[in-house]
């Protein structure tokens, strides 16, 4: 059997028509397949590879840690320097109320931990989430996902979850003294890059404070500079009670986190003890990789160029078939007439050496979320190819 047949037979499939590229190397903003063909990567592992594929600092950190130790004990029991140092680095770049980090294996697990924390802290049963939101695929995360197409086949889900429209008064009015938490994305990525109204999101913060409801911001996709600021919530002048991170957090390695105040987080340590545990969460190799990536992003001032690069994409992506381009920094949606138009365009782009994708709740939009290190020349080349494929 060849590798494609083995892939189809032995690797659990997530769709009836996977892209099926056999990638053998990745570097910077480029992917290389088994036949030597190169592709400009416009999705960066779905907002994972913010500092580019195989950043030298990340590779060096992984190698150094692998020479010291790998897994030694379940998360939180032993003092492991990579976990401690990365948690301290994150806290130093967050508001003082977000000073305690719980590392997980993924963004989905961060969602699960945050939902547990909110119920533990408040003692309340209900959760308010948004339509067309995406927070992961495990049962708790699926319960707050905002689309019935993906939820229905796995019911029954968590009780007490209400879904309301993003940016709506309906959502604000749904928050009461029975609400444990509100969970929202600071940019609704899978909905096609939708942003909150500034007045609305500030009113949301006020309503949560008034009712003692915990406000959870999901920045799993839009964190780490993708929006043009280190954290998306910085652009609105408010602070969540719990912050969710993932994707770029590990610098290309699997890592997630939910972050809150130490006062809130300590409630997971008692009644019951071990209120939330993870064997591999905060794996030392993942933590050193993520820390190296974050330090590289800060020291190389990658975020400083995000707005200009996003604007260059917007300037170049002008075509009769493009209805609109929505972006926040280097997270953007290129809207076409239909999902079929997107699939056909993506297929032609792949043939021409550009790798991109679509959105779960906006299949009529092309996803563009490249490494923040993508060069102007690579942007121009990718846009020329995309336009020719339209």
Number of C-alpha atoms within 10 A of each C-alpha: 7 6 9 11 10 10 14 12 11 8 9 8 11 7 7 6 7 9 11 9 13 14 15 11 14 16 13 21 24 22 23 19 14 11 9 11 12 19 22 24 28 25 23 28 18 19 26 27 28 34 31 25 24 18 20 16 17 26 17 15 19 20 14 13 17 14 8 9 11 12 14 13 14 14 21 17 9 9 10 18 12 20 24 15 14 23 21 15 14 18 18 12 12 17 14 12 17 22 19 21 25 23 29 27 21 22 28 25 26 29 33 20 24 28 23 16 25 26 17 18 17 17 12 16 16 21 26 23 25 23 19 22 26 26 28 20 17 13 17 21 23 25 28 30 24 23 18 12 8 13 17 12 8 10 10 10 15 15 11 14 18 19 20 18 15 23 18 15 13 12 18 22 11 16 23 17 14 17 25 29 29 27 26 23 26 25 25 23 27 22 20 27 22 19 18 17 13 14 10 15 22 16 14 22 19 16 17 23 13 12 14 17 27 25 24 26 24 29 25 30 29 32 27 28 26 28 24 25 19 20 19 23 22 13 13 14 10 14 19 20 21 27 26 29 28 31 28 30 31 29 29 25 23 23 28 28 29 29 28 25 16 13 12 19 21 14 17 19 12 9 9 9 10 12 15 14 17 17 14 17 24 31 26 25 25 28 31 30 29 26 25 24 29 25 17 18 21 15 10 12 12 19 23 16 15 24 18 15 20 24 15 15 21 17 11 14 18 15 11 10 13 15 12 16 19 17 24 22 23 30 26 24 26 23 23 21 12 12 17 12 18 22 17 12 21 22 17 18 22 19 14 18 20 23 26 24 20 22 18 17 19 19 21 21 31 25 26 25 28 29 28 29 22 23 13 13 9 16 19 15 14 23 20 13 18 21 17 13 16 17
